[in-house]
Amino acid sequence: MTTPVRRPAAPSAATPLLTVLGDTITAARAADRDDLVTRLEAAARRLRDPRRRIVITGQLDQGKSRFVNALLGQDICPVGDGETTRVPLLLEHGPAARAELVLTAPGAGETRVEIPFAEIGAITPQTPYAQGRQVVRIEAKAPNQMLGEGIVLLDTPGVGGHGNSWASSVLGMVPAADAVLLISDASTELTAPEVSFLRQVREMCPTVAVVLTKVDLYPHWRQVAEADRAHVARAGLDVPLIPVSALLRSHALRLQNVQLGRESGFGPLFGFLKEQVVARDQVAAQIAVARELHSAAEHLALALGSELLALSDPERADAAVRELQIARTTAEDLRRSSGYWQQTLNDGMTDLMIDIDHDLRERLRAVAHTAEDWIDGHDPARHWQAIAEWLTGTVDTALGDNLLWTYARAETLAERVAEHFGKEGAVDLPDVDATMDSEGKGAGASTLSELEPDISAASKVLVGLRGSYGGVLMVGLASTFAGLALLNPLSIGAGVLVGGKAYKDDKDARLSRKRAEAKAAVRRFVDDVAFQAGKETKARMNRIHRALRDHYTGVADRSLRSIDASLRAAQEAANSAVAGKSDRKLALERQLVAVAELRRYADGMLELAAPGRRPRAWQAPSAEVRPVDVADPRPSGRHAK
């Protein structure tokens, strides 16, 4: 006998989501569906959690840390000339100022070490607090009004620059972010690497803004802002640009001056955060809750509809039971490791691993070949700093594009696996964002080694003199037979010619050695990056594999449980006595009406939250049997695989 399902509160546009979720959880618990209860409770926890994660990124020396301090109205991040943020810093609300260092080691999970809050700015990857372990990030809590409203800030190290390859690591943090703010100061226009990095960020996070800082220092900031907007438009990116002055905001807060606060430009920034971060996150939460409510309504209706059909029409009930048995066999095949979806997933992950690894190596080889071709035509010692910066930025771009391709291919694989799950309805796709790196580990953080310095001017003179000695001596001795002195115009001229040739030959040899040394340094740098990035790629693929496997195993398990409950209810109803059938039918009809209202409410939430948008689901075959249309609780006898 199916456990009675309590009718949820009459859903309407004004019904609080938590109330509807609570009623649905009660109904699922009454139906002994702990799997549905777990998912619904997770949706409720997300709805109650007000935190929105914002990643602050940008190139070196753009004023990121000062901007974060001005945004919070509190001096927390270290500020100074040069690189001040060397480790990602996560800031969230807490009753008291407190900081922890998150560390990791091979073969071990994350560990935490408490550090003095005042020493946040002095933490480097080589800090003694790490004791040889890898520093992942700093997590700090502080009593702050903005943080108390649910904002979580992640201040990242600067990207770009020689020895500061953090772009690929920051991209690993982007998928889990609710918004990304790219910081660029008003001294110059956006550079090509910045626009390329902005494109990569925009592909992985829908809420992105460019924040133009230090407008108080540069009178021409308006021209720079217009040029930046033109660069963004040419790149085909729909990203707002917000000019701000952290210094003016700091003065405004200190002096309580409204006019300075208005001129600082932080008003439009807070408007962007309110409209594009908070509101968008609320929409995403509503869509996620609607998906869970929609799925729970279908699962709960399955057993109720099967039992009602068996009570209403015994003749059709026999056919329904047979179809349910067939559907149960299909669902069992899906759940077992022998299911076709498992084979598709395993084969797809193998192909994905090969393709992603080949793509990564091909990109890095192309970068190395381009660098070597350039070195062949130039003196690397004169341009080594520029080569290092170009190589670091280009490698970061390659790693970022490889990460984006991994993300797209994983979504495609998820859709291919979803095709195995039935012939009607929609199968929720896993959130691939959650399978990506939540914190970067610095795949491209290798440093290009320095070249040996060129010889001094005195050494070059000695090379010429040493070469000229032979010419002077040879011609001078020959000229003595003609009665001339050893040093004469002929011998000196010969010495100059021979010395010049010796100097040129030595210069060419030194240039060849420098080019060979530069190429070897580039190859070592690329090999180091490939080694570390390859390791992280394999780890990322394993996370994606586990996430897809667990998600679809859960889909198969829920389908099987629903079919089992439906089959058991139909068989018990068919074998039950005539007495009490009318009352049971009325109770089932009332419960189905309640479940139908729940589904209609979920559909209404989707339309209100995102007009024209449906849940992120693959409209593909479903192994879930639908004996009744949940939107129409009257028995229809429709059974399908």
WOLINRA-V267251 format. One record per backbone hydrogen bond with DSSP energy under -1.0 kcal/mol. CO is the residue of the C=O (numbers start at 1). NH is the residue of the N-H. If there is no record, write none. Layout:
<<CO NH> <CO NH>>
This chain:
<<12 15> <16 20> <17 21> <18 22> <19 23> <20 24> <21 25> <22 26> <23 27> <24 28> <25 29> <26 30> <27 31> <28 33> <29 32> <33 37> <34 38> <35 39> <36 40> <37 41> <38 42> <39 43> <40 44> <41 45> <42 46> <43 47> <44 48> <45 49> <52 152> <53 178> <53 179> <54 154> <55 181> <56 156> <57 183> <58 159> <63 67> <64 68> <65 69> <66 70> <67 71> <68 72> <69 73> <69 74> <74 76> <88 138> <89 155> <90 140> <91 153> <92 142> <98 141> <99 115> <100 139> <101 113> <102 136> <102 137> <103 111> <104 134> <105 108> <111 103> <113 101> <116 119> <117 120> <119 122> <120 123> <124 127> <127 130> <130 133> <134 104> <137 102> <138 90> <139 100> <140 92> <141 98> <144 148> <146 151> <147 150> <150 52> <152 54> <153 91> <154 56> <155 89> <161 164> <164 166> <166 170> <167 171> <168 172> <170 173> <170 174> <174 177> <179 55> <180 209> <181 57> <182 211> <184 213> <191 195> <192 196> <193 197> <194 198> <195 199> <196 200> <197 201> <198 202> <199 203> <201 205> <207 180> <209 182> <210 242> <211 184> <212 244> <213 186> <214 217> <218 221> <220 224> <221 225> <222 226> <223 227> <224 228> <225 229> <226 230> <227 231> <228 232> <229 233> <230 234> <231 235> <232 237> <233 236> <237 239> <240 210> <242 212> <244 215> <245 249> <246 250> <247 251> <248 252> <249 253> <250 254> <251 255> <252 256> <252 257> <257 261> <258 262> <259 263> <260 264> <264 245> <266 270> <267 271> <268 272> <269 273> <270 274> <271 275> <272 276> <273 277> <273 278> <274 279> <277 281> <278 282> <279 283> <280 284> <281 285> <282 286> <283 287> <284 288> <285 289> <286 290> <287 291> <288 292> <289 293> <290 294> <291 295> <292 296> <293 297> <294 298> <295 299> <296 300> <297 301> <298 302> <300 304> <301 305> <302 306> <303 307> <304 308> <305 309> <306 310> <307 311> <308 312> <309 313> <313 317> <314 318> <316 320> <317 321> <318 322> <319 323> <320 324> <321 325> <322 326> <323 327> <324 328> <325 329> <326 330> <327 331> <328 332> <329 333> <330 334> <331 335> <332 336> <336 339> <339 343> <340 344> <341 345> <342 346> <343 347> <344 348> <345 349> <346 350> <347 351> <348 352> <349 353> <350 354> <351 355> <352 356> <353 357> <354 358> <355 359> <356 360> <357 361> <358 362> <359 363> <360 364> <361 365> <362 366> <363 367> <364 368> <365 369> <366 370> <367 371> <368 372> <369 373> <370 374> <371 375> <372 376> <375 378> <383 387> <384 388> <385 389> <386 390> <387 391> <388 392> <389 393> <390 394> <391 395> <392 396> <393 397> <394 398> <395 399> <396 400> <397 401> <398 402> <399 403> <400 404> <401 405> <402 406> <403 407> <404 408> <405 409> <406 410> <407 411> <408 412> <409 413> <410 414> <411 415> <412 416> <413 417> <414 418> <417 420> <418 421> <420 422> <427 618> <430 432> <431 434> <432 435> <433 436> <442 445> <456 460> <457 461> <458 462> <459 463> <460 464> <461 465> <462 466> <463 467> <464 468> <465 469> <468 472> <469 473> <470 474> <471 475> <472 476> <473 477> <474 478> <475 479> <476 480> <479 482> <479 484> <480 483> <488 492> <489 493> <490 494> <491 495> <492 496> <493 497> <494 498> <495 499> <496 500> <497 501> <498 502> <499 503> <500 504> <501 505> <502 506> <503 507> <504 508> <505 509> <506 510> <507 511> <508 512> <509 513> <510 514> <511 515> <512 516> <513 517> <514 518> <515 519> <516 520> <517 521> <518 522> <519 523> <520 524> <521 525> <522 526> <523 527> <524 528> <525 529> <526 530> <527 531> <528 532> <529 533> <530 534> <531 535> <532 536> <533 537> <534 538> <535 539> <536 540> <537 541> <538 542> <539 543> <540 544> <541 545> <542 546> <543 547> <544 548> <545 549> <546 550> <547 551> <548 552> <549 553> <550 554> <551 555> <552 556> <553 557> <554 558> <555 559> <556 560> <557 561> <558 562> <559 563> <560 564> <561 565> <562 566> <563 567> <564 568> <565 569> <566 570> <567 571> <568 572> <569 573> <570 574> <571 575> <578 581> <580 584> <581 585> <582 586> <583 587> <584 588> <585 589> <586 590> <587 591> <588 592> <589 593> <590 594> <591 595> <592 596> <593 597> <594 598> <595 599> <596 600> <597 601> <598 602> <599 603> <600 604> <601 605> <602 606> <603 607> <604 608> <605 609> <606 610> <610 613> <615 617> <616 429> <618 427> <618 620> <622 423> <629 632>>
